[in-house]
Amino acid sequence: MGTNILRRVSRTGEVPTITATVIGTRGLRKVFPVVRRAEGGWQRLRSYLRPRVDHIVAVADVTFEVSRGEAVAFLGPNGAGKSTTIKMLTGILVPTAGEAQVLGLVPR
């Protein structure tokens, strides 16, 4: 059986080297702004003109490293930010703060 090897090349032609750390995050944070609308007549109209924005912290200060060959599990209760963290590692979401690296590449 042959082995398939994927090789990523950046736009500048550089090939990232696979180091001991395959996935690394430092201080990863994601905050979602949520607009709160008031109930009732004048308050509702006022909330459209001057909306009240609350900030929901989905992921707060996540720091970890996964080395080559490691098997890991990502566990936590509902609403702990597991899916949001994975989405930031894949580039679907952009972190509010912090850094992430996957195979030497920064997800964007």
MIMARRO-486807 format. One record per atom (N, C-alpha, C, CB): residue in three letters; atom name; x negated, y, z. Coordinates in steps of 0.001 Angstrom, whole numbers, plus 500000, padded with zeros to 6 digits. Each point is the difference from the previous one (the first is absolute). Glycine has a CB too. Example, Ala and Ser with C-alpha at 12.3 -4.5 7.8 and 13.67 -1.06 7.14 Angstrom:
2
KOLGU  res  atom      px      py      pz
KOLGU  ALA     N  486810  494310  507800
KOLGU  ALA    CA  500890  501190  500000
KOLGU  ALA     C  499100  501200  500000
KOLGU  ALA    CB  501892  498827  501246
KOLGU  SER     N  498458  502223  498034
KOLGU  SER    CA  499180  501190  500060
KOLGU  SER     C  500770  501090  500730
KOLGU  SER    CB  498816  499372  497855
! end
This chain:
108
KOLGU  res  atom      px      py      pz
KOLGU  MET     N  499178  498810  500000
KOLGU  MET    CA  500822  501190  500000
KOLGU  MET     C  499138  501247  500000
KOLGU  MET    CB  501795  498755  501195
KOLGU  GLY     N  498562  502207  497986
KOLGU  GLY    CA  499250  501245  499956
KOLGU  GLY     C  500462  500964  501082
KOLGU  GLY    CB  499672  499684  497550
KOLGU  THR     N  499472  501237  502789
KOLGU  THR    CA  500326  501000  501008
KOLGU  THR     C  500224  501335  499319
KOLGU  THR    CB  498660  498771  501744
KOLGU  ASN     N  502472  501833  498540
KOLGU  ASN    CA  500286  501327  499468
KOLGU  ASN     C  499410  501046  500933
KOLGU  ASN    CB  502116  499171  498889
KOLGU  ILE     N  497118  501732  500575
KOLGU  ILE    CA  499395  501065  500792
KOLGU  ILE     C  500513  501323  499468
KOLGU  ILE    CB  497925  498615  500484
KOLGU  LEU     N  502699  502160  500392
KOLGU  LEU    CA  500466  501327  499626
KOLGU  LEU     C  498900  501000  500295
KOLGU  LEU    CB  502405  499372  500457
KOLGU  ARG     N  497358  501513  498614
KOLGU  ARG    CA  498955  501004  500180
KOLGU  ARG     C  500611  501364  499754
KOLGU  ARG    CB  498178  498383  499294
KOLGU  ARG     N  501779  502459  501711
KOLGU  ARG    CA  500564  501335  499869
KOLGU  ARG     C  498908  500988  499683
KOLGU  ARG    CB  501831  499422  501588
KOLGU  VAL     N  498435  501420  497452
KOLGU  VAL    CA  499057  501022  499596
KOLGU  VAL     C  500711  501335  500111
KOLGU  VAL    CB  498749  498417  498442
KOLGU  SER     N  500616  502542  502224
KOLGU  SER    CA  500612  501318  500134
KOLGU  SER     C  499856  500765  498696
KOLGU  SER    CB  499509  500023  502469
KOLGU  ARG     N  501082  501160  497493
KOLGU  ARG    CA  499937  500818  498788
KOLGU  ARG     C  498574  500439  499677
KOLGU  ARG    CB  502317  500783  500473
KOLGU  THR     N  496837  499286  500531
KOLGU  THR    CA  498616  500402  499763
KOLGU  THR     C  499128  498810  499605
KOLGU  THR    CB  500302  501864  501639
KOLGU  GLY     N  500276  496923  498340
KOLGU  GLY    CA  499241  498820  499610
KOLGU  GLY     C  499363  499275  501166
KOLGU  GLY    CB  499584  501108  497864
KOLGU  GLU     N  500661  499362  503368
KOLGU  GLU    CA  499406  499356  501170
KOLGU  GLU     C  500806  498761  500375
KOLGU  GLU    CB  499124  502223  500819
KOLGU  VAL     N  500180  496725  499562
KOLGU  VAL    CA  500648  498797  500493
KOLGU  VAL     C  499846  499998  501517
KOLGU  VAL    CB  499543  498702  497833
KOLGU  PRO     N  501586  501336  502912
KOLGU  PRO    CA  499876  500011  501448
KOLGU  PRO     C  499439  498679  500514
KOLGU  PRO    CB  501911  501606  500130
KOLGU  THR     N  497240  498476  500854
KOLGU  THR    CA  499433  498793  500583
KOLGU  THR     C  500908  499523  501123
KOLGU  THR    CB  497651  500728  499396
KOLGU  ILE     N  502497  497967  500720
KOLGU  ILE    CA  500807  499430  501066
KOLGU  ILE     C  499092  499824  501207
KOLGU  ILE    CB  501566  498815  498362
KOLGU  THR     N  498749  501944  502659
KOLGU  THR    CA  499203  499945  501218
KOLGU  THR     C  500654  499034  500974
KOLGU  THR    CB  499193  502375  499661
KOLGU  ALA     N  500300  497596  501540
KOLGU  ALA    CA  500573  499127  501022
KOLGU  ALA     C  501430  500418  500330
KOLGU  ALA    CB  497706  499602  500938
KOLGU  THR     N  502603  501698  498981
KOLGU  THR    CA  501335  500476  500283
KOLGU  THR     C  500795  500082  498699
KOLGU  THR    CB  499159  501288  502008
KOLGU  VAL     N  501915  497932  497906
KOLGU  VAL    CA  500835  499983  498812
KOLGU  VAL     C  501113  501042  500117
KOLGU  VAL    CB  499479  497556  499664
KOLGU  ILE     N  501127  502543  501521
KOLGU  ILE    CA  501041  501002  500267
KOLGU  ILE     C  499596  500759  501242
KOLGU  ILE    CB  501822  498583  498934
KOLGU  GLY     N  498188  502739  500989
KOLGU  GLY    CA  499658  500811  501159
KOLGU  GLY     C  500870  501240  500075
KOLGU  GLY    CB  497663  499152  499884
KOLGU  THR     N  502809  501138  501306
KOLGU  THR    CA  500760  501229  500225
KOLGU  THR     C  499429  500707  501215
KOLGU  THR    CB  502089  498995  498977
KOLGU  ARG     N  498045  502315  500997
KOLGU  ARG    CA  499542  500790  501154
KOLGU  ARG     C  500967  501161  500191
KOLGU  ARG    CB  497557  499362  499607
KOLGU  GLY     N  503135  500640  501537
KOLGU  GLY    CA  500902  501091  500346
KOLGU  GLY     C  501172  500166  499038
KOLGU  GLY    CB  498060  501107  501020
KOLGU  LEU     N  502406  497795  498401
KOLGU  LEU    CA  501087  500065  499019
KOLGU  LEU     C  501282  500484  500670
KOLGU  LEU    CB  498944  498136  498669
KOLGU  ARG     N  501722  502844  500688
KOLGU  ARG    CA  501198  500607  500575
KOLGU  ARG     C  500963  500358  498876
KOLGU  ARG    CB  498679  500901  501966
KOLGU  LYS     N  502617  498878  498282
KOLGU  LYS    CA  501031  500376  499040
KOLGU  LYS     C  501169  500632  500748
KOLGU  LYS    CB  499303  498137  498426
KOLGU  VAL     N  501039  503091  501161
KOLGU  VAL    CA  501104  500744  500609
KOLGU  VAL     C  500985  500346  498896
KOLGU  VAL    CB  498508  500948  501844
KOLGU  PHE     N  502773  498742  498389
KOLGU  PHE    CA  501059  500314  499051
KOLGU  PHE     C  500818  501180  500508
KOLGU  PHE    CB  500086  497595  499257
KOLGU  PRO     N  500097  503458  499925
KOLGU  PRO    CA  500889  501088  500401
KOLGU  PRO     C  501461  499609  499759
KOLGU  PRO    CB  498193  501687  499472
KOLGU  VAL     N  502666  498590  501507
KOLGU  VAL    CA  501421  499683  499899
KOLGU  VAL     C  500791  501271  500279
KOLGU  VAL    CB  499611  497584  500711
KOLGU  VAL     N  501272  502793  498355
KOLGU  VAL    CA  500823  501199  500163
KOLGU  VAL     C  501247  499621  500795
KOLGU  VAL    CB  499138  501001  497814
KOLGU  ARG     N  501117  499729  503260
KOLGU  ARG    CA  501176  499769  500849
KOLGU  ARG     C  501065  501027  499643
KOLGU  ARG    CB  498568  499058  501877
KOLGU  ARG     N  502616  500464  497792
KOLGU  ARG    CA  501122  500874  499681
KOLGU  ARG     C  500916  500094  501207
KOLGU  ARG    CB  499858  499393  497554
KOLGU  ALA     N  500638  501796  502710
KOLGU  ALA    CA  500898  500229  501131
KOLGU  ALA     C  501418  499573  499630
KOLGU  ALA    CB  498558  501915  500801
KOLGU  GLU     N  502226  497762  500197
KOLGU  GLU    CA  501408  499662  499815
KOLGU  GLU     C  500829  501265  500169
KOLGU  GLU    CB  499624  497630  500836
KOLGU  GLY     N  501472  502460  498448
KOLGU  GLY    CA  500900  501138  500172
KOLGU  GLY     C  499795  501062  498934
KOLGU  GLY    CB  500014  499549  502435
KOLGU  GLY     N  500882  501440  497561
KOLGU  GLY    CA  500076  501031  498974
KOLGU  GLY     C  498786  500889  499844
KOLGU  GLY    CB  502351  499947  500425
KOLGU  TRP     N  497543  501085  500427
KOLGU  TRP    CA  498918  500987  499860
KOLGU  TRP     C  498625  499390  500246
KOLGU  TRP    CB  501597  501767  500717
KOLGU  GLN     N  498322  497320  500225
KOLGU  GLN    CA  498707  499372  500287
KOLGU  GLN     C  499514  499186  498799
KOLGU  GLN    CB  500590  499911  502450
KOLGU  ARG     N  500357  499450  496869
KOLGU  ARG    CA  499620  499210  498817
KOLGU  ARG     C  499501  500916  498887
KOLGU  ARG    CB  501696  498237  500609
KOLGU  LEU     N  498993  502876  499170
KOLGU  LEU    CA  499560  500967  498993
KOLGU  LEU     C  498632  500561  500363
KOLGU  LEU    CB  502393  500582  499495
KOLGU  ARG     N  497429  499721  501779
KOLGU  ARG    CA  498713  500539  500460
KOLGU  ARG     C  498873  498975  499812
KOLGU  ARG    CB  501222  501443  501674
KOLGU  SER     N  499100  497263  498521
KOLGU  SER    CA  498969  498968  499851
KOLGU  SER     C  499574  499838  498539
KOLGU  SER    CB  500935  498824  502007
KOLGU  TYR     N  499924  501551  497044
KOLGU  TYR    CA  499586  499978  498593
KOLGU  TYR     C  499068  501164  499684
KOLGU  TYR    CB  502159  498882  499395
KOLGU  LEU     N  498098  502265  501234
KOLGU  LEU    CA  499162  501169  499757
KOLGU  LEU     C  498676  499926  500755
KOLGU  LEU    CB  502067  501333  499637
KOLGU  ARG     N  497989  498143  501560
KOLGU  ARG    CA  498812  499875  500844
KOLGU  ARG     C  499979  498599  500615
KOLGU  ARG    CB  500003  502504  500502
KOLGU  PRO     N  499553  496502  498713
KOLGU  PRO    CA  500066  498613  500489
KOLGU  PRO     C  499027  499745  501147
KOLGU  PRO    CB  500681  499285  497714
KOLGU  ARG     N  499750  499840  503169
KOLGU  ARG    CA  499153  499571  501113
KOLGU  ARG     C  499301  498708  499575
KOLGU  ARG    CB  501540  501083  501749
KOLGU  VAL     N  497150  498939  498247
KOLGU  VAL    CA  499216  498853  499540
KOLGU  VAL     C  499335  499335  501202
KOLGU  VAL    CB  499598  501100  497745
KOLGU  ASP     N  500720  497619  502427
KOLGU  ASP    CA  499324  499192  501014
KOLGU  ASP     C  498961  499139  499298
KOLGU  ASP    CB  502055  499977  501506
KOLGU  HIS     N  496910  499659  499212
KOLGU  HIS    CA  498935  499168  499433
KOLGU  HIS     C  500013  498648  500704
KOLGU  HIS    CB  498587  502043  499438
KOLGU  ILE     N  501594  496903  499782
KOLGU  ILE    CA  500025  498631  500516
KOLGU  ILE     C  498639  499364  499733
KOLGU  ILE    CB  502516  499797  499611
KOLGU  VAL     N  496814  499785  501445
KOLGU  VAL    CA  498694  499351  499873
KOLGU  VAL     C  500232  498509  499767
KOLGU  VAL    CB  498878  501735  501509
KOLGU  ALA     N  500785  497792  497289
KOLGU  ALA    CA  500183  498589  499657
KOLGU  ALA     C  498768  499181  500368
KOLGU  ALA    CB  501536  500667  498137
KOLGU  VAL     N  497283  499900  501656
KOLGU  VAL    CA  498734  499330  500318
KOLGU  VAL     C  499125  501018  500713
KOLGU  VAL    CB  500164  498416  497991
KOLGU  ALA     N  499310  501208  503171
KOLGU  ALA    CA  499189  500925  500786
KOLGU  ALA     C  498648  499377  500330
KOLGU  ALA    CB  502086  501021  500962
KOLGU  ASP     N  496843  499540  498481
KOLGU  ASP    CA  498627  499644  500333
KOLGU  ASP     C  499716  498501  499907
KOLGU  ASP    CB  499969  501977  501472
KOLGU  VAL     N  500185  497459  497340
KOLGU  VAL    CA  499704  498581  499776
KOLGU  VAL     C  498561  499884  499504
KOLGU  VAL    CB  502444  499474  499466
KOLGU  THR     N  496749  499770  501268
KOLGU  THR    CA  498603  499782  499652
KOLGU  THR     C  499701  498506  500107
KOLGU  THR    CB  499351  502326  500816
KOLGU  PHE     N  500197  497082  498075
KOLGU  PHE    CA  499591  498594  500025
KOLGU  PHE     C  499116  499702  498807
KOLGU  PHE    CB  502111  499363  501199
KOLGU  GLU     N  497197  499493  498865
KOLGU  GLU    CA  499173  499517  498899
KOLGU  GLU     C  500270  498524  499800
KOLGU  GLU    CB  498223  501731  500471
KOLGU  VAL     N  501811  497855  498279
KOLGU  VAL    CA  500136  498592  499650
KOLGU  VAL     C  498763  499637  499199
KOLGU  VAL    CB  502567  500075  499991
KOLGU  SER     N  496680  498971  500515
KOLGU  SER    CA  498774  499576  499329
KOLGU  SER     C  500297  498927  498968
KOLGU  SER    CB  498683  500560  502049
KOLGU  ARG     N  500365  499256  497074
KOLGU  ARG    CA  500132  499006  498941
KOLGU  ARG     C  500142  498614  500615
KOLGU  ARG    CB  498644  501436  498428
KOLGU  GLY     N  502369  497811  501113
KOLGU  GLY    CA  500216  498642  500480
KOLGU  GLY     C  500880  499894  501227
KOLGU  GLY    CB  497826  499483  499065
KOLGU  GLU     N  502567  501644  501524
KOLGU  GLU    CA  500857  499970  501185
KOLGU  GLU     C  501449  499753  499616
KOLGU  GLU    CB  498432  501557  501167
KOLGU  ALA     N  502266  497721  499691
KOLGU  ALA    CA  501446  499840  499878
KOLGU  ALA     C  500621  500825  501111
KOLGU  ALA    CB  499821  497658  498971
KOLGU  VAL     N  501102  503228  500680
KOLGU  VAL    CA  500588  500891  500996
KOLGU  VAL     C  501520  499948  499912
KOLGU  VAL    CB  497977  501499  499894
KOLGU  ALA     N  502661  498922  501194
KOLGU  ALA    CA  501453  500144  500045
KOLGU  ALA     C  500303  501413  500475
KOLGU  ALA    CB  500361  497511  500466
KOLGU  PHE     N  500667  503069  498985
KOLGU  PHE    CA  500390  501365  500323
KOLGU  PHE     C  501350  499914  500698
KOLGU  PHE    CB  498714  501003  498015
KOLGU  LEU     N  501266  499000  503319
KOLGU  LEU    CA  501198  499759  500797
KOLGU  LEU     C  500416  501238  500761
KOLGU  LEU    CB  499358  497617  500203
KOLGU  GLY     N  501949  502473  500080
KOLGU  GLY    CA  500521  501089  500803
KOLGU  GLY     C  501516  500006  499955
KOLGU  GLY    CB  497930  501334  499565
KOLGU  PRO     N  502698  499399  501337
KOLGU  PRO    CA  501468  500056  500016
KOLGU  PRO     C  500542  500805  498822
KOLGU  PRO    CB  499952  499804  502495
KOLGU  ASN     N  501359  500101  497301
KOLGU  ASN    CA  500646  500777  498951
KOLGU  ASN     C  499751  501482  500222
KOLGU  ASN    CB  501757  498228  499734
KOLGU  GLY     N  497917  502487  499191
KOLGU  GLY    CA  499763  501437  500100
KOLGU  GLY     C  498607  500371  500478
KOLGU  GLY    CB  502390  500228  500436
KOLGU  ALA     N  496697  498814  499597
KOLGU  ALA    CA  498651  500274  500492
KOLGU  ALA     C  499089  500598  498929
KOLGU  ALA    CB  500295  498132  501607
KOLGU  GLY     N  500114  501834  497123
KOLGU  GLY    CA  499195  500585  498935
KOLGU  GLY     C  499189  499003  499188
KOLGU  GLY    CB  499897  501991  501390
KOLGU  LYS     N  500443  496737  498692
KOLGU  LYS    CA  499258  498971  499260
KOLGU  LYS     C  500131  500198  498491
KOLGU  LYS    CB  500367  498401  501899
KOLGU  SER     N  500853  501716  497618
KOLGU  SER    CA  500231  500163  498557
KOLGU  SER     C  499441  501319  499495
KOLGU  SER    CB  502054  498599  500190
KOLGU  THR     N  498059  502448  500597
KOLGU  THR    CA  499467  501308  499609
KOLGU  THR     C  498481  499931  499873
KOLGU  THR    CB  501925  501155  501153
KOLGU  THR     N  497418  498142  499758
KOLGU  THR    CA  498545  499846  499931
KOLGU  THR     C  499597  499230  498747
KOLGU  THR    CB  499876  500052  502509
KOLGU  ILE     N  500837  498859  497193
KOLGU  ILE    CA  499699  499218  498797
KOLGU  ILE     C  500217  500850  498757
KOLGU  ILE    CB  500658  497876  501182
KOLGU  LYS     N  500393  502933  498789
KOLGU  LYS    CA  500257  500875  498849
KOLGU  LYS     C  498889  501029  499824
KOLGU  LYS    CB  502459  499682  500339
KOLGU  MET     N  496970  500805  500773
KOLGU  MET    CA  498876  500926  499890
KOLGU  MET     C  498751  499284  499491
KOLGU  MET    CB  500966  501378  501865
KOLGU  LEU     N  498842  497371  498525
KOLGU  LEU    CA  498839  499236  499534
KOLGU  LEU     C  500104  499651  498521
KOLGU  LEU    CB  499745  499075  502295
KOLGU  THR     N  501463  500812  497179
KOLGU  THR    CA  500177  499675  498583
KOLGU  THR     C  500087  501239  499116
KOLGU  THR    CB  501158  497924  500700
KOLGU  GLY     N  498982  503256  499902
KOLGU  GLY    CA  500061  501225  499225
KOLGU  GLY     C  501403  500460  499673
KOLGU  GLY    CB  497848  499366  499079
KOLGU  ILE     N  503164  499933  501419
KOLGU  ILE    CA  501385  500411  499762
KOLGU  ILE     C  500308  501284  500760
KOLGU  ILE    CB  500672  497599  499657
KOLGU  LEU     N  498845  502502  501579
KOLGU  LEU    CA  500158  501212  500813
KOLGU  LEU     C  498636  500631  500247
KOLGU  LEU    CB  502068  499048  501102
KOLGU  VAL     N  497920  502269  499006
KOLGU  VAL    CA  498772  500735  500317
KOLGU  VAL     C  500006  500303  501494
KOLGU  VAL    CB  499876  501020  497659
KOLGU  PRO     N  499053  498646  503062
KOLGU  PRO    CA  499977  500291  501436
KOLGU  PRO     C  499987  501499  500278
KOLGU  PRO    CB  498801  497850  500369
KOLGU  THR     N  501818  502532  500747
KOLGU  THR    CA  499980  501390  500431
KOLGU  THR     C  498604  500372  500494
KOLGU  THR    CB  502446  499871  500609
KOLGU  ALA     N  496908  499206  500071
KOLGU  ALA    CA  498643  500221  500512
KOLGU  ALA     C  499282  498650  500050
KOLGU  ALA    CB  500744  502030  501375
KOLGU  GLY     N  497955  498019  498741
KOLGU  GLY    CA  499201  498793  500104
KOLGU  GLY     C  499447  499522  498675
KOLGU  GLY    CB  501359  499400  501934
KOLGU  GLU     N  497936  499489  498131
KOLGU  GLU    CA  499346  499429  498825
KOLGU  GLU     C  500317  498524  499891
KOLGU  GLU    CB  498167  501692  500167
KOLGU  ALA     N  501918  497838  498591
KOLGU  ALA    CA  500176  498561  499737
KOLGU  ALA     C  499114  499622  498832
KOLGU  ALA    CB  502387  500020  500869
KOLGU  GLN     N  497095  498755  499182
KOLGU  GLN    CA  499176  499482  498912
KOLGU  GLN     C  500310  498524  499820
KOLGU  GLN    CB  498172  501696  500461
KOLGU  VAL     N  502046  497911  498292
KOLGU  VAL    CA  500272  498605  499671
KOLGU  VAL     C  499034  499599  498890
KOLGU  VAL    CB  502468  500187  500674
KOLGU  LEU     N  496682  498847  499597
KOLGU  LEU    CA  498966  499541  499053
KOLGU  LEU     C  499142  501149  499485
KOLGU  LEU    CB  501506  498131  499334
KOLGU  GLY     N  498201  502807  501542
KOLGU  GLY    CA  499157  501137  499634
KOLGU  GLY     C  500713  501102  499264
KOLGU  GLY    CB  498170  498435  499911
KOLGU  LEU     N  503138  501404  499843
KOLGU  LEU    CA  500788  501013  499293
KOLGU  LEU     C  500942  500686  500965
KOLGU  LEU    CB  499847  498688  497871
KOLGU  VAL     N  500415  502576  501867
KOLGU  VAL    CA  500948  500770  500800
KOLGU  VAL     C  501353  499932  499297
KOLGU  VAL    CB  498169  501561  500893
KOLGU  PRO     N  502851  497842  499756
KOLGU  PRO    CA  501319  499890  499359
KOLGU  PRO     C  500603  501370  499737
KOLGU  PRO    CB  500347  497805  501132
KOLGU  ARG     N  500138  502430  497667
KOLGU  ARG    CA  500644  501278  499626
KOLGU  ARG     C  501188  499721  499133
KOLGU  ARG    CB  497828  501222  500134
! end
